Amino acid sequence: MRNLLLLNLVLTGFILKADDTLYTIIPTTSLVLDSVIVDEVLVEKITKPLNIFAERLRVLDSKTPMDLAYNDKVQSFIDNYIGKNKALISKMQGVKELYFPLFEQKLDKHDLPLELKYLAIVESALNPKARSGSGASGLWQFMYLTGKQYSLEVTSYMDERQDPYKSTEAACAYFSKLYEMFGDWNLVLAAYNGGPGYLQKKINSVGSYDFWDLYPHLRKETRNYIPTFIAVNYVMNYSSEHGILSICPEIDVGETDTLTLKKQVELKTLTEMLCVNKQTINYLNPAYKKDIYPKGAILVLPVFAVNDFLYNEKTNYTFIDAVDKKEILIDEDRIVYHVHKGDYLGRIAKEHGVKVHEIKEWNNLTTTDLDIGDKLVIYVKMNQKLTISESKLAKNEYIIQKGDTLWGIAQKHKGLSVWKIKSLNNLESDNLKPGTKIILPTS
């Protein structure tokens, strides 16, 4: 049986691996192996273990024009991803289905290596809202000026660097330009990270166009950029071999369509009308910087939501107007606040989690002047309401005395406000009845 196996190995040219031992074919003269003549080859046992990382990268490298070389620098980043950063790769395996089909389509359109899709993991961990300390933004981490060069608009309401479609198109155009400049994919990656001007200076000073010659002369971030990219290619292709399981996101939007808004709409209003959660709308429209979509905004939404909106379009815009006018409240409560001695708009706004200009608008105030006893209408966000549970509250019961006022009680307790006392005790008015027990927080 052993002879047949060895002979088959010789005739087919396959490498046989067993128990971490590599068998290979070495040309020689005719020999007799266990009474079996094998012409001009000798099956020789190689005792050194097979480096499975190098072998797997060799397979990946054979399928791409990019240089997915293996060395000790790459190995250290592989070890990191299959070790302490294993959770990140699990997440990337789940999230990739949301973005990789788009990346592959755009890269193919520009005749670029499909492996460049993994660069978005290095840059942003596939988070379109990612923003670096230096101001780079989006899946491909464009700086403001570079984004402008590739027609990515940034306004007060939106940042197209965070738009997956437009930013990926821009990234592909940038990759193509860098390849025209350097003609080597490792240098393209280095220039993408460090800037083409910086890289060209290093090439001129070192006198080489080989990245690994330039390696010791580059700053740390750029030096490690290519080994990191190669390591990500490895772990994304061989994660299952290292026991790394996929963690799928909760977002499942299915088929989508676009909707052009005829009026400015807040995110909370859209979620109420369309029965689509905030996470899904934000995922589909990451370019919008705030929870407000201006008139003319083109939103990507699930098909059912677009159809429902258009079918009830007139009613929906009437609803939007009613929310804007506070005739319909979605995620807030209307309260009436009585101005006390020492009150001013800044303090009142801070206590209720709103803005001074909002209080002025809601009450038609032209100045910030207040008189004791004035009534102010304030719309308080539900998540701003006092939510101290009794199980976590160190309680202090207080019995109302004759002449007590909420303002006076609040002044005797540091960090306590009239609004907090009323919220905690569900008081509708400021009137206090002597002998009544109320609860005051002490922590």
N, C-alpha and C positions, 0 to 999 in steps of 0.2 A: 504493500500500500504506500509506504514511504517513497519507494522508487518511482511509482506512478505519479505521486504528487510532485516530486522534484522534476520529473520529465515534463509534466504538464506545465510547470512553472517555466521551464526553459523554452518550451515551444510557444507559449502564449506571451511571454515577455512580461508577465505580471510580477509585482513585488508582493511577497507574502509577509504579513506581520502577525506574530503570535507571541503573547506574553511579553509585550514591549521589546521584542527582538526583531530586527529588520533583516530580511533575506534579500539579496540582490544578485544580479547575474553579471559575472565578470568574464570577458573573452579570454580564452586560453587554448591549449592544444587538446586533441582528443584524449579523453581519460575514461577509465572505467570506474563507475560509481556503483558499488554494491552489485557488480556483475551486469550493470546496465551501461552501454556505451552511449555517451552524449557527445556529439561532434562539436569540437571547438568551443565548448563552454564549460565552466565549472560553477556549480552552485556552492557558494561560499557563505558561511555563517558570519555575520557581522555582529559583534558583541555590544556595540554601543547602542543605547536606547534611541528610539525614534522620537524626535522633537515634534510632537503633534501640533503645536502652535505654528511652527515654521511650515509644516506640511500643509496645514489648512490654509494659511495665508498664501502659500504657493498656488493652491487651487484657485483662490479668489483672484490672485494677481493675474492668472492666465486668462481670466475672463474680462479684463478691463485694460484700457490704455493707461490708466493711472498706475503709479508705482506703489504697490502695497508690499513693500519690503519688510522682512523680519529682522530684528536685531534686539539687543538687550534693552534699548531705550523704549522700543515698542512693547516689549514684554512687561516692563514695569507698569505701563498704563493698562495693559490687558489684565494684569494681576489686580489692579485697583478696581476695574469694572466687574470682574467676576468675584471680587471680595467685598470690601466695605461699601462699594457703590452698586452692589447687585440690585438694590431696590430701584435705582434710577433706570436701569436697563429693563426691569420688569415693567415699569411705567411706560418706557419708550416703545416696548413691543406692543402695548395696548394702544397707545396714542398714534402710532405710525399710520394706522389705517385711516385716520382722519386727514392726513396730509401727504403721505407718500404717493398716492395715485396722482395728485395734482403736480407734485414735484417731478415725477417721472414723465408726465405728459409734457411739461414745459421743457425739461432737459432734452427730451427726445426731439421736440420741435426745433431746438437750437443746435441739435447734433452734438450734445455734450455727454460726457460719461454719466451714466445713471447713478454711479456710486457717490456723486456729489450730493445726493439727497441726504446722506449721513452727516454732512457738514452742518445742517440745521440743528442736529442733536448737539454737536460741539458748541455751536453758537448760542442757542437759546433753550435747549432741552425741549424743543417743539412747543414752546410757549409764545404765541403771537403777541402777547402783552409784555414780554420780557424787555427790561430796560437796564442797561449797564450803568455803572457809576460815571462813565465818560459821556453818557447821553445816547449811545447806540440803542436802537429800538427794533422790535419785531423779530420774526422767525430767523431772519438773515442778519440781524443786528447792523442795520445801516446807520451811519452817522447822518446828521441833518444835511450837511452840504453834499455828501455823496448821494443821499436819497434825492436831493433836488436835481442833481445831474442826471438822474435816471427817472425824472418826472414823478417822483413820489411827493405828493402834496401834504403839507402839514399846516393845519389851521387850529383855531381855538377849539373846534368841535371834533376834528378827526385827524388821524395820523396814518397816512397810507403806507408808511413803513410797516404798520401792523396789519395791513390787508394781505392775507395769504396769496391771493391771485396776483395783485399788482407787484408786491414785493418779490415774489418768486420770478416773475417776468423780468424785473429789474436785476435780480441776482444773476440770472442766466445771461443777460446782456453784459453784465460786469465780468462774469467768468470768461465770456468770449473775448472781451477786450484784453483781459489780462493774459490770455493764452496767445493772442496775437503779439503781445509785447515780449513774453518770455519763452513761449514754445515748450514749456515743461510743466506738468501738472503739479509737481511738488512746489515749484516756484510760484505757480498761480495761487496755491493755498497760502504760501508764506506772504505773498503780496496782498492777498485778501485780508490777512490778519494785520500785517505790519505796515501796509501801504506800499504801492509800487515804487515811489520815490526812495523810501528807506531801503527797500530790498535792492534796488539798482545801485545805490551807494555801496552796499555791502559786497555786491558782485564785483564792482569796480575795484574795491580795496583788496579783496581776497584774490581776485583774478580767476574765478571759477563760476560756472553755471550749474554746478552739482550741489544740490541742497545739503548733502551730508558733508561736503567740504565747507560749506558756509555755516553749518550747525554750531560749532563752538564760538563763532563770531556774532551770532544773533542774540538779541535780548531773550530772556527766559520764555516769555509768553509765545513769541514767534518760533523759537527753537522747539518748544514742546507741541506746537500746533499740529505738525504733520504726524508725529508718533501718536498723538491723541486721536487724530482722524483715522489712522490705520487701525488702532485698537478698537475704535467704535465700529468700523467695518467688520472686524473679527467677531466681536461679541454680539452684534445684531444678527449675524449669520449663524453663529454657533452657540447661542444662549441656552438652548435646550440641552445641549451636550454638557453644560455646566449646571444643570438643574435650575435654571432661571426661568420662572414661569411668567406668563403675561398677565398684567393687571389692566383689565379693560375699563375705559372711562364710562361714566353713567350716561353720557350723551349719546343718543341714537336718533338722529334727525331724519334719516331716510331721504326721500327725494325732496329737493328744494326748488324754490322759484324766487323771483324778485318782486318787490313792492316799492313803488315810488310814492313818498308821502307828500300830500298836498298841504299839510300843516305841521308845525313843530309838535313833536310828541315825546313825552317822558317814558322811560323804560317801564316804570310801574304801571302806566296806563296801558301799554302794549300787552304786558303779561296778563292784565285783568281782562282785556278784550279778547285776546287770542288763545288763552289757556295754554300758553307756551311759557315754560319757566325762564327765569332770568339767565341761568347758566347756558341754556341752549341759544337764546338770542345773542348773548355776549360771544359765544363760541362762533356763531355764524357771522357776526359783525364786529370783529375785534378792532377794526380801524377807528371806531368811534370812542373818543377819549372820556366822555362823560355819559351819564345816564339820560342824555337828552339827544334826540335825533331831530335835526333841523328840517325845515321845509325843503323839499327836493331831495332829501336823503333817499338813497336806493338801498333797501334792506334785503338781505337774504333770509328767507324764512321757510319752514316746512310748507310743502304744497298745500296741505289742508288749511293752514293758517292764512295763506295768501288768498285762497278761494273764499274762505269765510269772510275775510275782511272786505273783499271786493263785492261780495254778494250783499253785504250789509253796510256798504260804504257810507251812505248818508247818515245812517244811525250812528255809526262809529265816530264820525267827525262831530256829530252833536254831542256824543259822550265825551269826546276829547275836550270840547269847549266847556262842558259842565265841570269837568275835573279841574281845568285851568281856573275857572271862576270860583272854585271851592263849593260848588253846588252839590258835588258828589265827592265824598272822601274815600280814598282807597286804603292808604296805610297810615292814617293819622287821625287824631281826635281833636275836636274843637273845644277849647277851654276858655273861660273868661277869668282874667287875672286882675285883681284889685291892687292898684299902686299903693305902696306903703311909704312911710317916711324913709328917706335915704335911697329909695329906688332910682335907678336910671336905666335907660334902654340896654346898655351894654351888659349890665348884670342880669337883667331879666332875660335877655336873649341867650346868654351863656347857660343860665339855669335850665332853660327849656330846650336847649340844643337847636336853636334857630339863629338866623341872622338879624341884625338890627334893621337892615333895609326891608326884610320881610315883615317885621312887626309894623314898620311905618306904612308899608303897602297895604297890609290887611286892615289897618285902622285909619287909613287916609290921613296920616300925620305928615305935616310939612316941616315940622321941627322935631327936635329931640326933647323938648320941654315936657315935663310931666307934673301933674298935680296929685297930691295925696287923695285917694279915693277914685281916681280915674279907672275906668274899666277898659282893659285891652283884650281883644280877641286874639288868641294864639293857637296855631295849628301845630300840635305836638306829634312828632313821629312816634309810632307805636313802640319802636325799639328804643326810644328815648325815655319812655315812661319808667317810673321807678319799679324795679322788678326784684326787690330784695325779698327772698322767701323767708318765712318764719323759722324754718329749720336752720338757716344760716345766719339769722339776725340775733345779735345780742340785744334783747329788748329792755326798754326802760319805760315803765308805765308812769304816766304823769296825769294827775287829777287837775282839771281846769279849776282855777281859782277866780273869784270875782275880780273883774277888771283885767283879766288876762286877754291878750290878743295873740294871734298867730305870729305876728311880727315880733312882739316882745319875747315870746317863747323861742323863736328861731335865733334871736340875737344872743340868748343865753347859752346857746350850744354851737360850738365851733363847727363850721362846715355845713350847718343845717339851714335850709331855706323854707319859706312859707309853702312853696310848691311841693317840696318833698314831704312836709308834714301832711298836707292835704292828700297827696297821692297815696302815702302809706296808710292813711286812715279813711280813705274814700270819702273825704269831706266835700260836699257840694258847694258850701259857702264859707265865708270867713267868720261867721257868727259862732260864738262859743258859749255853751251853757255850763255854768259852774257845777262842779261835781262830776262832769263827764270825764271818763278815762280815755286817754289817747296813748298811742305808742310812739316813742321817740327812738330813733336808731342811735346806738352808742358805738357802732363800729362801721 
